[in-house]
Amino acid sequence: MPRLVDRILRLRWMMVPICAYLVITLALPLAHGAAIRGGFVHHAAWVLAGCALMVAAALIGGIAIDLVRATIRRLNHPGGGPS
């Protein structure tokens, strides 16, 4: 079964879309003075929390898939290793 580090490394494909999203929703408004508006910090917190939840959901989903695959392998080969 893959280690947690390996599972996290499998999520590298999410880096570009999430970074692009963060640039569009946070960095560009900051560059145009949104930091002086009161609601921006609230918005930024929700954006960051949403991104963290998406990464966590992908990680948990990957772990669940690994567990299902391992269970199926064990059921198909009950005597130990693969035959």
Distance bins in CASP14 RR format, pairs under 12 A and 6 or more apart:
PFRMAT RR
TARGET T0000
AUTHOR 0000-0000-0000
RMODE 2
METHOD distances of the structure
MODEL  1
1 7 0 0 0 0 1 0 0 0 0 0 0
1 62 0 0 0 0 0 1 0 0 0 0 0
1 63 0 0 0 0 1 0 0 0 0 0 0
1 65 0 0 0 0 0 1 0 0 0 0 0
1 66 1 0 1 0 0 0 0 0 0 0 0
1 67 0 0 0 0 1 0 0 0 0 0 0
1 68 0 0 0 0 0 1 0 0 0 0 0
1 69 0 0 0 0 1 0 0 0 0 0 0
1 70 1 0 1 0 0 0 0 0 0 0 0
1 71 0 0 0 0 0 1 0 0 0 0 0
1 73 0 0 0 0 0 1 0 0 0 0 0
1 74 0 0 0 0 0 1 0 0 0 0 0
2 8 0 0 0 0 1 0 0 0 0 0 0
2 9 0 0 0 0 1 0 0 0 0 0 0
2 10 1 0 0 1 0 0 0 0 0 0 0
2 59 0 0 0 0 0 1 0 0 0 0 0
2 62 0 0 0 0 1 0 0 0 0 0 0
2 63 0 0 0 0 1 0 0 0 0 0 0
2 65 0 0 0 0 0 1 0 0 0 0 0
2 66 1 0 0 1 0 0 0 0 0 0 0
2 67 0 0 0 0 0 1 0 0 0 0 0
2 69 0 0 0 0 0 1 0 0 0 0 0
2 70 0 0 0 0 0 1 0 0 0 0 0
3 9 0 0 0 0 1 0 0 0 0 0 0
3 10 0 0 0 0 0 1 0 0 0 0 0
3 63 0 0 0 0 0 1 0 0 0 0 0
3 66 0 0 0 0 0 1 0 0 0 0 0
4 10 0 0 0 0 0 1 0 0 0 0 0
4 11 0 0 0 0 0 1 0 0 0 0 0
4 59 0 0 0 0 1 0 0 0 0 0 0
4 60 0 0 0 0 0 1 0 0 0 0 0
4 62 0 0 0 0 0 1 0 0 0 0 0
4 63 0 0 0 0 1 0 0 0 0 0 0
4 66 0 0 0 0 0 1 0 0 0 0 0
5 11 0 0 0 0 0 1 0 0 0 0 0
5 59 0 0 0 0 0 1 0 0 0 0 0
6 12 0 0 0 0 0 1 0 0 0 0 0
6 59 0 0 0 0 0 1 0 0 0 0 0
6 62 0 0 0 0 0 1 0 0 0 0 0
6 63 0 0 0 0 0 1 0 0 0 0 0
6 66 0 0 0 0 1 0 0 0 0 0 0
7 55 0 0 0 0 0 1 0 0 0 0 0
7 56 0 0 0 0 0 1 0 0 0 0 0
7 58 0 0 0 0 1 0 0 0 0 0 0
7 59 1 0 0 1 0 0 0 0 0 0 0
7 60 0 0 0 0 1 0 0 0 0 0 0
7 61 0 0 0 0 1 0 0 0 0 0 0
7 62 1 0 0 1 0 0 0 0 0 0 0
7 63 1 0 0 1 0 0 0 0 0 0 0
7 64 0 0 0 0 0 1 0 0 0 0 0
7 65 0 0 0 0 1 0 0 0 0 0 0
7 66 1 0 0 1 0 0 0 0 0 0 0
7 67 0 0 0 0 0 1 0 0 0 0 0
8 14 0 0 0 0 0 1 0 0 0 0 0
8 15 0 0 0 0 0 1 0 0 0 0 0
8 55 0 0 0 0 1 0 0 0 0 0 0
8 56 0 0 0 0 0 1 0 0 0 0 0
8 58 0 0 0 0 1 0 0 0 0 0 0
8 59 1 0 0 1 0 0 0 0 0 0 0
8 60 0 0 0 0 0 1 0 0 0 0 0
8 62 0 0 0 0 0 1 0 0 0 0 0
8 63 0 0 0 0 0 1 0 0 0 0 0
9 15 0 0 0 0 0 1 0 0 0 0 0
9 59 0 0 0 0 0 1 0 0 0 0 0
10 55 0 0 0 0 0 1 0 0 0 0 0
10 58 0 0 0 0 1 0 0 0 0 0 0
10 59 0 0 0 0 1 0 0 0 0 0 0
10 61 0 0 0 0 0 1 0 0 0 0 0
10 62 1 0 0 1 0 0 0 0 0 0 0
10 63 0 0 0 0 0 1 0 0 0 0 0
10 65 0 0 0 0 0 1 0 0 0 0 0
10 66 0 0 0 0 1 0 0 0 0 0 0
11 17 0 0 0 0 0 1 0 0 0 0 0
11 18 0 0 0 0 1 0 0 0 0 0 0
11 51 0 0 0 0 0 1 0 0 0 0 0
11 54 0 0 0 0 1 0 0 0 0 0 0
11 55 1 0 0 1 0 0 0 0 0 0 0
11 56 0 0 0 0 0 1 0 0 0 0 0
11 57 0 0 0 0 0 1 0 0 0 0 0
11 58 1 0 1 0 0 0 0 0 0 0 0
11 59 1 0 0 1 0 0 0 0 0 0 0
11 60 0 0 0 0 0 1 0 0 0 0 0
11 61 0 0 0 0 0 1 0 0 0 0 0
11 62 0 0 0 0 1 0 0 0 0 0 0
11 63 0 0 0 0 0 1 0 0 0 0 0
12 18 0 0 0 0 0 1 0 0 0 0 0
12 19 0 0 0 0 0 1 0 0 0 0 0
12 55 0 0 0 0 0 1 0 0 0 0 0
12 58 0 0 0 0 0 1 0 0 0 0 0
13 19 0 0 0 0 0 1 0 0 0 0 0
13 55 0 0 0 0 0 1 0 0 0 0 0
13 58 0 0 0 0 1 0 0 0 0 0 0
14 20 0 0 0 0 0 1 0 0 0 0 0
14 21 0 0 0 0 0 1 0 0 0 0 0
14 22 0 0 0 0 0 1 0 0 0 0 0
14 51 0 0 0 0 1 0 0 0 0 0 0
14 52 0 0 0 0 0 1 0 0 0 0 0
14 54 1 0 0 1 0 0 0 0 0 0 0
14 55 1 0 0 1 0 0 0 0 0 0 0
14 56 0 0 0 0 0 1 0 0 0 0 0
14 57 0 0 0 0 0 1 0 0 0 0 0
14 58 1 0 0 1 0 0 0 0 0 0 0
14 59 0 0 0 0 1 0 0 0 0 0 0
15 21 0 0 0 0 0 1 0 0 0 0 0
15 22 0 0 0 0 0 1 0 0 0 0 0
15 51 0 0 0 0 0 1 0 0 0 0 0
15 54 0 0 0 0 0 1 0 0 0 0 0
15 55 0 0 0 0 1 0 0 0 0 0 0
15 58 0 0 0 0 0 1 0 0 0 0 0
16 22 0 0 0 0 0 1 0 0 0 0 0
16 23 0 0 0 0 0 1 0 0 0 0 0
17 23 0 0 0 0 0 1 0 0 0 0 0
17 24 0 0 0 0 0 1 0 0 0 0 0
17 51 0 0 0 0 1 0 0 0 0 0 0
17 54 0 0 0 0 1 0 0 0 0 0 0
17 55 0 0 0 0 0 1 0 0 0 0 0
17 58 0 0 0 0 0 1 0 0 0 0 0
18 24 0 0 0 0 0 1 0 0 0 0 0
18 25 0 0 0 0 0 1 0 0 0 0 0
18 26 0 0 0 0 0 1 0 0 0 0 0
18 47 0 0 0 0 0 1 0 0 0 0 0
18 48 0 0 0 0 0 1 0 0 0 0 0
18 50 0 0 0 0 1 0 0 0 0 0 0
18 51 1 0 1 0 0 0 0 0 0 0 0
18 52 0 0 0 0 1 0 0 0 0 0 0
18 53 0 0 0 0 0 1 0 0 0 0 0
18 54 1 0 0 1 0 0 0 0 0 0 0
18 55 1 0 0 1 0 0 0 0 0 0 0
18 58 0 0 0 0 0 1 0 0 0 0 0
19 25 0 0 0 0 0 1 0 0 0 0 0
19 26 0 0 0 0 0 1 0 0 0 0 0
19 27 0 0 0 0 1 0 0 0 0 0 0
19 51 0 0 0 0 1 0 0 0 0 0 0
19 55 0 0 0 0 0 1 0 0 0 0 0
20 26 0 0 0 0 0 1 0 0 0 0 0
20 27 0 0 0 0 0 1 0 0 0 0 0
20 28 0 0 0 0 0 1 0 0 0 0 0
20 51 0 0 0 0 0 1 0 0 0 0 0
21 27 0 0 0 0 0 1 0 0 0 0 0
21 28 0 0 0 0 0 1 0 0 0 0 0
21 47 1 0 0 1 0 0 0 0 0 0 0
21 48 0 0 0 0 0 1 0 0 0 0 0
21 50 0 0 0 0 1 0 0 0 0 0 0
21 51 1 0 0 1 0 0 0 0 0 0 0
21 54 0 0 0 0 1 0 0 0 0 0 0
21 55 0 0 0 0 0 1 0 0 0 0 0
22 28 0 0 0 0 1 0 0 0 0 0 0
22 29 0 0 0 0 0 1 0 0 0 0 0
22 30 0 0 0 0 0 1 0 0 0 0 0
22 44 0 0 0 0 1 0 0 0 0 0 0
22 47 1 0 0 1 0 0 0 0 0 0 0
22 48 1 0 0 1 0 0 0 0 0 0 0
22 50 0 0 0 0 0 1 0 0 0 0 0
22 51 1 0 0 1 0 0 0 0 0 0 0
22 52 0 0 0 0 0 1 0 0 0 0 0
22 54 0 0 0 0 0 1 0 0 0 0 0
23 29 0 0 0 0 0 1 0 0 0 0 0
23 30 0 0 0 0 1 0 0 0 0 0 0
23 31 0 0 0 0 1 0 0 0 0 0 0
23 47 0 0 0 0 0 1 0 0 0 0 0
23 51 0 0 0 0 0 1 0 0 0 0 0
24 30 0 0 0 0 0 1 0 0 0 0 0
24 31 0 0 0 0 0 1 0 0 0 0 0
24 32 0 0 0 0 0 1 0 0 0 0 0
24 47 0 0 0 0 1 0 0 0 0 0 0
25 34 0 0 0 0 0 1 0 0 0 0 0
25 40 0 0 0 0 0 1 0 0 0 0 0
25 43 1 0 0 1 0 0 0 0 0 0 0
25 44 0 0 0 0 1 0 0 0 0 0 0
25 45 0 0 0 0 0 1 0 0 0 0 0
25 46 0 0 0 0 1 0 0 0 0 0 0
25 47 1 0 1 0 0 0 0 0 0 0 0
25 48 0 0 0 0 1 0 0 0 0 0 0
25 50 0 0 0 0 0 1 0 0 0 0 0
25 51 0 0 0 0 1 0 0 0 0 0 0
26 32 0 0 0 0 0 1 0 0 0 0 0
26 33 0 0 0 0 0 1 0 0 0 0 0
26 34 0 0 0 0 1 0 0 0 0 0 0
26 35 0 0 0 0 0 1 0 0 0 0 0
26 40 0 0 0 0 1 0 0 0 0 0 0
26 41 0 0 0 0 0 1 0 0 0 0 0
26 43 0 0 0 0 1 0 0 0 0 0 0
26 44 1 0 1 0 0 0 0 0 0 0 0
26 45 0 0 0 0 0 1 0 0 0 0 0
26 46 0 0 0 0 0 1 0 0 0 0 0
26 47 1 0 0 1 0 0 0 0 0 0 0
26 48 1 0 0 1 0 0 0 0 0 0 0
26 51 0 0 0 0 1 0 0 0 0 0 0
27 33 0 0 0 0 0 1 0 0 0 0 0
27 34 0 0 0 0 1 0 0 0 0 0 0
27 35 0 0 0 0 0 1 0 0 0 0 0
27 40 0 0 0 0 0 1 0 0 0 0 0
27 44 0 0 0 0 0 1 0 0 0 0 0
27 47 0 0 0 0 0 1 0 0 0 0 0
28 34 0 0 0 0 1 0 0 0 0 0 0
28 35 0 0 0 0 0 1 0 0 0 0 0
28 40 0 0 0 0 0 1 0 0 0 0 0
29 35 0 0 0 0 1 0 0 0 0 0 0
29 36 0 0 0 0 0 1 0 0 0 0 0
29 37 0 0 0 0 1 0 0 0 0 0 0
29 38 0 0 0 0 0 1 0 0 0 0 0
29 39 0 0 0 0 0 1 0 0 0 0 0
29 40 1 0 0 1 0 0 0 0 0 0 0
29 41 0 0 0 0 0 1 0 0 0 0 0
29 43 0 0 0 0 1 0 0 0 0 0 0
29 44 0 0 0 0 1 0 0 0 0 0 0
29 47 0 0 0 0 0 1 0 0 0 0 0
30 36 0 0 0 0 0 1 0 0 0 0 0
30 37 0 0 0 0 0 1 0 0 0 0 0
30 40 1 0 0 1 0 0 0 0 0 0 0
30 41 0 0 0 0 0 1 0 0 0 0 0
30 43 0 0 0 0 0 1 0 0 0 0 0
30 44 0 0 0 0 1 0 0 0 0 0 0
30 47 0 0 0 0 0 1 0 0 0 0 0
32 40 0 0 0 0 0 1 0 0 0 0 0
33 40 0 0 0 0 1 0 0 0 0 0 0
34 40 1 0 1 0 0 0 0 0 0 0 0
34 41 0 0 0 0 1 0 0 0 0 0 0
34 42 0 0 0 0 0 1 0 0 0 0 0
34 43 0 0 0 0 1 0 0 0 0 0 0
34 44 0 0 0 0 1 0 0 0 0 0 0
34 47 0 0 0 0 0 1 0 0 0 0 0
35 41 0 0 0 0 1 0 0 0 0 0 0
35 43 0 0 0 0 0 1 0 0 0 0 0
35 44 0 0 0 0 1 0 0 0 0 0 0
37 43 0 0 0 0 1 0 0 0 0 0 0
37 44 0 0 0 0 0 1 0 0 0 0 0
38 44 0 0 0 0 0 1 0 0 0 0 0
39 45 0 0 0 0 1 0 0 0 0 0 0
39 46 0 0 0 0 0 1 0 0 0 0 0
39 47 0 0 0 0 0 1 0 0 0 0 0
40 46 0 0 0 0 0 1 0 0 0 0 0
40 47 0 0 0 0 0 1 0 0 0 0 0
41 47 0 0 0 0 0 1 0 0 0 0 0
41 48 0 0 0 0 0 1 0 0 0 0 0
42 48 0 0 0 0 0 1 0 0 0 0 0
42 49 0 0 0 0 0 1 0 0 0 0 0
43 49 0 0 0 0 0 1 0 0 0 0 0
43 50 0 0 0 0 0 1 0 0 0 0 0
44 50 0 0 0 0 0 1 0 0 0 0 0
44 51 0 0 0 0 0 1 0 0 0 0 0
45 51 0 0 0 0 0 1 0 0 0 0 0
45 52 0 0 0 0 0 1 0 0 0 0 0
46 52 0 0 0 0 0 1 0 0 0 0 0
46 53 0 0 0 0 0 1 0 0 0 0 0
47 53 0 0 0 0 0 1 0 0 0 0 0
47 54 0 0 0 0 0 1 0 0 0 0 0
48 54 0 0 0 0 0 1 0 0 0 0 0
48 55 0 0 0 0 0 1 0 0 0 0 0
49 55 0 0 0 0 0 1 0 0 0 0 0
49 56 0 0 0 0 0 1 0 0 0 0 0
50 56 0 0 0 0 1 0 0 0 0 0 0
50 57 0 0 0 0 1 0 0 0 0 0 0
51 57 0 0 0 0 0 1 0 0 0 0 0
51 58 0 0 0 0 0 1 0 0 0 0 0
52 58 0 0 0 0 0 1 0 0 0 0 0
52 59 0 0 0 0 0 1 0 0 0 0 0
53 59 0 0 0 0 0 1 0 0 0 0 0
53 60 0 0 0 0 0 1 0 0 0 0 0
54 60 0 0 0 0 0 1 0 0 0 0 0
54 61 0 0 0 0 0 1 0 0 0 0 0
55 61 0 0 0 0 0 1 0 0 0 0 0
55 62 0 0 0 0 0 1 0 0 0 0 0
56 62 0 0 0 0 0 1 0 0 0 0 0
56 63 0 0 0 0 0 1 0 0 0 0 0
57 63 0 0 0 0 0 1 0 0 0 0 0
57 64 0 0 0 0 0 1 0 0 0 0 0
58 64 0 0 0 0 0 1 0 0 0 0 0
58 65 0 0 0 0 0 1 0 0 0 0 0
59 65 0 0 0 0 0 1 0 0 0 0 0
59 66 0 0 0 0 0 1 0 0 0 0 0
60 66 0 0 0 0 0 1 0 0 0 0 0
60 67 0 0 0 0 0 1 0 0 0 0 0
61 67 0 0 0 0 1 0 0 0 0 0 0
61 68 0 0 0 0 1 0 0 0 0 0 0
61 69 0 0 0 0 0 1 0 0 0 0 0
62 68 0 0 0 0 1 0 0 0 0 0 0
62 69 0 0 0 0 1 0 0 0 0 0 0
62 70 0 0 0 0 0 1 0 0 0 0 0
63 69 0 0 0 0 0 1 0 0 0 0 0
63 70 0 0 0 0 0 1 0 0 0 0 0
64 70 0 0 0 0 0 1 0 0 0 0 0
64 71 0 0 0 0 0 1 0 0 0 0 0
65 71 0 0 0 0 0 1 0 0 0 0 0
65 72 0 0 0 0 0 1 0 0 0 0 0
66 72 0 0 0 0 0 1 0 0 0 0 0
66 73 0 0 0 0 0 1 0 0 0 0 0
67 73 0 0 0 0 0 1 0 0 0 0 0
67 74 0 0 0 0 0 1 0 0 0 0 0
68 74 0 0 0 0 0 1 0 0 0 0 0
68 75 0 0 0 0 0 1 0 0 0 0 0
69 75 0 0 0 0 0 1 0 0 0 0 0
69 76 0 0 0 0 0 1 0 0 0 0 0
70 76 0 0 0 0 0 1 0 0 0 0 0
70 77 0 0 0 0 0 1 0 0 0 0 0
70 81 0 0 0 0 0 1 0 0 0 0 0
70 82 0 0 0 0 0 1 0 0 0 0 0
71 77 0 0 0 0 0 1 0 0 0 0 0
71 78 0 0 0 0 0 1 0 0 0 0 0
72 78 0 0 0 0 0 1 0 0 0 0 0
72 82 0 0 0 0 0 1 0 0 0 0 0
73 79 0 0 0 0 0 1 0 0 0 0 0
73 80 0 0 0 0 1 0 0 0 0 0 0
73 81 0 0 0 0 1 0 0 0 0 0 0
73 82 1 0 0 1 0 0 0 0 0 0 0
73 83 0 0 0 0 0 1 0 0 0 0 0
74 80 1 0 0 1 0 0 0 0 0 0 0
74 81 0 0 0 0 1 0 0 0 0 0 0
74 82 0 0 0 0 0 1 0 0 0 0 0
76 82 0 0 0 0 1 0 0 0 0 0 0
76 83 0 0 0 0 1 0 0 0 0 0 0
77 83 1 0 1 0 0 0 0 0 0 0 0
END
